[in-house]
Amino acid sequence: MHNRITFSTAEIAIVNKVVSMSEELVSNHYKMSASEWLRPKYDVKTLVDLAPEEIVDGPFAQIVR
């Protein structure tokens, strides 16, 4: 079994900020309205959010549709 390290509270705050910034950049680039972002079409999951069968080696985080 792998000894996996999870993100700290401070790192999760950074992830959340980066996700927000990314959404804004994509929205601006593709000229999307705010209402198009009301229902996120994906989840950003880190290790603590995954069920054991969802964990794979390699990625830092998984984007799940």
ZADODO-297463 format. One line per 4 residues: their letters; for each residue x, y, z of N, C-alpha, C, O, CB. Coordinates in Angstrom, 1 decimal, padded with zeros to 4 digits, always signed. Glycine has a CB too. Layout:
a = X Y Z X Y Z X Y Z X Y Z X Y Z  ...
! end
This chain:
mhnr = +000.8 -001.2 +000.0 +000.0 +000.0 +000.0 +000.9 +001.2 +000.0 +001.9 +001.3 +000.7 -001.0 +000.0 +001.2  +000.5 +002.3 -000.7 +001.3 +003.5 -000.9 +001.0 +004.4 +000.3 -000.1 +004.5 +000.9 +000.9 +004.2 -002.2  +002.1 +005.1 +000.8 +001.9 +006.1 +001.8 +001.7 +007.4 +001.1 +002.6 +008.1 +000.6 +003.2 +006.2 +002.7  +000.4 +007.8 +001.0 +000.1 +009.0 +000.2 -000.1 +010.2 +001.1 -000.7 +010.1 +002.2 -001.2 +008.8 -000.6
itfs = +000.4 +011.4 +000.7 +000.3 +012.6 +001.5 -000.9 +013.4 +000.9 -001.0 +013.6 -000.3 +001.6 +013.4 +001.5  -001.7 +013.9 +001.8 -002.8 +014.8 +001.3 -002.5 +016.3 +001.4 -001.5 +016.6 +002.1 -004.1 +014.5 +002.2  -003.2 +017.1 +000.7 -003.0 +018.5 +000.7 -003.3 +019.1 +002.1 -004.2 +018.6 +002.8 -003.9 +019.2 -000.3  -002.6 +020.1 +002.5 -002.8 +020.7 +003.8 -004.0 +021.7 +003.6 -004.4 +021.9 +002.5 -001.6 +021.5 +004.3
taei = -004.5 +022.2 +004.7 -005.6 +023.2 +004.7 -005.2 +024.4 +003.8 -005.9 +025.0 +003.0 -006.0 +023.7 +006.1  -003.9 +024.9 +004.0 -003.4 +026.0 +003.2 -003.3 +025.7 +001.7 -003.7 +026.5 +000.9 -002.0 +026.5 +003.7  -002.9 +024.5 +001.4 -002.8 +024.1 +000.0 -004.2 +023.9 -000.6 -004.4 +024.3 -001.8 -002.1 +022.7 -000.1  -005.2 +023.4 +000.1 -006.6 +023.4 -000.4 -007.1 +024.8 -000.7 -007.8 +025.0 -001.7 -007.5 +022.6 +000.6
aivn = -006.8 +025.7 +000.2 -007.2 +027.1 -000.1 -006.6 +027.6 -001.4 -007.2 +028.3 -002.2 -006.7 +028.0 +001.1  -005.3 +027.2 -001.7 -004.7 +027.6 -002.9 -005.4 +026.9 -004.1 -005.6 +027.6 -005.1 -003.2 +027.3 -002.9  -005.7 +025.7 -004.0 -006.4 +024.9 -005.0 -007.7 +025.6 -005.3 -008.1 +025.8 -006.5 -006.6 +023.4 -004.6  -008.5 +025.9 -004.3 -009.8 +026.6 -004.5 -009.6 +027.9 -005.2 -010.4 +028.3 -006.1 -010.5 +026.8 -003.1
kvvs = -008.6 +028.7 -004.8 -008.4 +030.0 -005.5 -008.0 +029.8 -007.0 -008.5 +030.6 -007.8 -007.3 +030.8 -004.7  -007.2 +028.8 -007.2 -006.7 +028.6 -008.6 -007.9 +028.1 -009.5 -008.0 +028.5 -010.6 -005.6 +027.6 -008.6  -008.8 +027.3 -008.9 -010.0 +026.8 -009.6 -010.8 +028.0 -010.0 -011.3 +028.1 -011.1 -010.8 +025.8 -008.8  -011.0 +028.9 -009.1 -011.8 +030.1 -009.3 -011.2 +031.0 -010.4 -011.9 +031.5 -011.3 -012.0 +030.9 -008.0
msee = -009.9 +031.2 -010.3 -009.1 +032.0 -011.3 -009.2 +031.3 -012.7 -009.4 +032.0 -013.7 -007.7 +032.1 -010.9  -009.1 +030.0 -012.7 -009.2 +029.2 -014.0 -010.6 +029.4 -014.6 -010.7 +029.6 -015.8 -008.9 +027.8 -013.8  -011.6 +029.3 -013.8 -013.0 +029.5 -014.3 -013.2 +030.8 -014.9 -013.8 +031.0 -016.0 -014.0 +029.2 -013.2  -012.6 +031.9 -014.2 -012.7 +033.2 -014.8 -012.0 +033.4 -016.1 -012.5 +034.0 -017.0 -012.2 +034.2 -013.7
lvsn = -010.8 +032.8 -016.2 -010.0 +032.9 -017.4 -010.7 +032.2 -018.6 -010.8 +032.8 -019.7 -008.6 +032.3 -017.2  -011.3 +031.0 -018.3 -012.0 +030.3 -019.4 -013.2 +031.0 -019.8 -013.5 +031.2 -020.9 -012.3 +028.9 -018.9  -014.0 +031.5 -018.8 -015.2 +032.3 -019.0 -014.9 +033.5 -019.9 -015.6 +033.8 -020.9 -015.8 +032.7 -017.7  -013.8 +034.2 -019.6 -013.5 +035.4 -020.4 -013.0 +035.0 -021.8 -013.4 +035.7 -022.7 -012.4 +036.2 -019.6
hykm = -012.2 +034.0 -021.9 -011.7 +033.6 -023.2 -012.8 +033.1 -024.1 -012.8 +033.5 -025.3 -010.7 +032.5 -023.0  -013.8 +032.4 -023.6 -014.8 +031.8 -024.4 -016.1 +032.7 -024.4 -017.1 +032.3 -024.9 -015.2 +030.4 -024.0  -016.0 +033.8 -023.7 -017.1 +034.8 -023.6 -018.4 +034.1 -023.1 -019.5 +034.3 -023.6 -017.5 +035.3 -025.0  -018.2 +033.4 -022.0 -019.3 +032.7 -021.3 -020.0 +033.6 -020.3 -019.3 +034.4 -019.7 -018.8 +031.4 -020.6
sase = -021.3 +033.5 -020.2 -022.0 +034.3 -019.2 -021.9 +033.7 -017.8 -021.5 +032.5 -017.7 -023.5 +034.5 -019.6  -022.1 +034.5 -016.8 -022.1 +034.0 -015.5 -023.0 +032.9 -015.2 -022.7 +032.0 -014.5 -022.3 +035.2 -014.5  -024.2 +032.9 -015.9 -025.2 +031.9 -015.7 -024.7 +030.5 -016.2 -025.2 +029.5 -015.7 -026.5 +032.3 -016.4  -023.8 +030.5 -017.2 -023.3 +029.3 -017.7 -022.4 +028.6 -016.7 -022.1 +027.4 -016.8 -022.5 +029.5 -019.0
wlrp = -021.9 +029.3 -015.7 -021.0 +028.8 -014.6 -021.8 +028.4 -013.4 -021.2 +027.9 -012.4 -019.9 +029.7 -014.3  -023.1 +028.7 -013.4 -023.9 +028.4 -012.1 -023.9 +026.9 -011.8 -023.9 +026.6 -010.6 -025.3 +028.9 -012.3  -024.0 +026.1 -012.8 -023.9 +024.6 -012.5 -022.6 +024.1 -013.0 -022.4 +023.8 -014.2 -025.1 +023.9 -013.2  -021.7 +023.9 -012.1 -020.4 +023.3 -012.5 -020.6 +022.0 -013.2 -021.4 +021.2 -012.7 -019.4 +023.2 -011.3
kydv = -019.8 +021.8 -014.2 -020.0 +020.5 -015.0 -018.8 +019.6 -014.6 -018.6 +018.6 -015.3 -019.9 +020.8 -016.5  -018.2 +019.9 -013.5 -017.0 +019.0 -013.1 -016.8 +019.2 -011.6 -017.3 +020.1 -011.0 -015.8 +019.4 -013.9  -016.1 +018.3 -011.0 -015.6 +018.4 -009.6 -014.1 +018.2 -009.6 -013.6 +017.4 -010.4 -016.3 +017.3 -008.7  -013.5 +019.0 -008.8 -012.0 +018.8 -008.6 -011.9 +018.0 -007.3 -012.3 +018.5 -006.2 -011.2 +020.1 -008.5
ktlv = -011.4 +016.8 -007.4 -011.3 +015.9 -006.2 -009.8 +015.7 -005.9 -009.0 +015.4 -006.8 -012.1 +014.6 -006.4  -009.5 +015.8 -004.6 -008.2 +015.4 -004.2 -008.3 +014.1 -003.4 -009.4 +013.5 -003.3 -007.6 +016.5 -003.3  -007.2 +013.6 -003.0 -007.1 +012.2 -002.4 -008.2 +012.0 -001.3 -008.8 +011.0 -001.2 -005.8 +012.0 -001.8  -008.4 +013.0 -000.4 -009.3 +012.8 +000.7 -010.7 +012.7 +000.2 -011.6 +012.2 +001.0 -009.2 +013.9 +001.7
dlap = -011.0 +013.1 -001.0 -012.4 +013.1 -001.5 -012.7 +011.8 -002.3 -013.8 +011.5 -002.6 -012.6 +014.2 -002.5  -011.7 +011.0 -002.5 -011.8 +009.8 -003.4 -012.1 +008.5 -002.6 -011.6 +008.3 -001.5 -010.6 +009.6 -004.2  -012.9 +007.7 -003.2 -013.1 +006.3 -002.6 -011.9 +005.5 -003.0 -011.2 +005.8 -004.0 -014.5 +005.6 -003.1  -011.6 +004.5 -002.2 -010.4 +003.7 -002.5 -010.3 +003.2 -003.9 -009.2 +003.2 -004.5 -010.3 +002.5 -001.6
eeiv = -011.4 +002.8 -004.5 -011.4 +002.3 -005.9 -011.1 +003.4 -006.9 -010.9 +003.1 -008.1 -012.7 +001.6 -006.2  -011.3 +004.7 -006.6 -011.1 +005.8 -007.5 -009.6 +006.2 -007.5 -009.2 +007.0 -008.4 -012.0 +006.9 -007.1  -008.8 +005.8 -006.5 -007.4 +006.3 -006.4 -006.5 +005.6 -007.4 -006.5 +004.4 -007.5 -006.9 +006.0 -005.0  -005.8 +006.4 -008.2 -004.9 +005.9 -009.2 -003.5 +006.6 -008.9 -003.5 +007.7 -008.4 -005.4 +006.2 -010.7
dgpf = -002.5 +005.9 -009.3 -001.1 +006.5 -009.1 -000.9 +007.5 -010.2 -001.3 +007.3 -011.4 -000.1 +005.4 -009.2  -000.2 +008.6 -009.8 +000.2 +009.6 -010.8 -000.4 +011.0 -010.6 +000.4 +011.9 -010.2 -000.2 +009.2 -012.1  -001.7 +011.2 -010.8 -002.2 +012.6 -010.8 -002.2 +013.2 -009.4 -002.4 +012.5 -008.4 -003.6 +012.6 -011.3  -002.0 +014.5 -009.3 -002.1 +015.3 -008.1 -003.6 +015.4 -007.7 -003.9 +015.4 -006.5 -001.4 +016.6 -008.2
aqiv = -004.4 +015.6 -008.7 -005.8 +015.8 -008.5 -006.6 +015.2 -009.7 -006.0 +015.1 -010.8 -006.2 +017.3 -008.2  -007.8 +014.9 -009.5 -008.6 +014.4 -010.6 -009.8 +015.3 -010.9 -010.4 +015.8 -010.0 -009.1 +012.9 -010.4  -010.1 +015.5 -012.2 -011.2 +016.3 -012.5 -012.3 +015.3 -013.0 -012.0 +014.6 -014.0 -010.9 +017.4 -013.6  -013.4 +015.3 -012.4 -014.4 +014.3 -012.6 -015.7 +015.0 -013.2 -016.2 +015.9 -012.6 -014.8 +013.5 -011.4
r = -016.1 +014.5 -014.3 -017.4 +015.0 -014.9 -018.5 +014.2 -014.5 -019.7 +014.5 -014.9 -017.3 +015.0 -016.5
! end
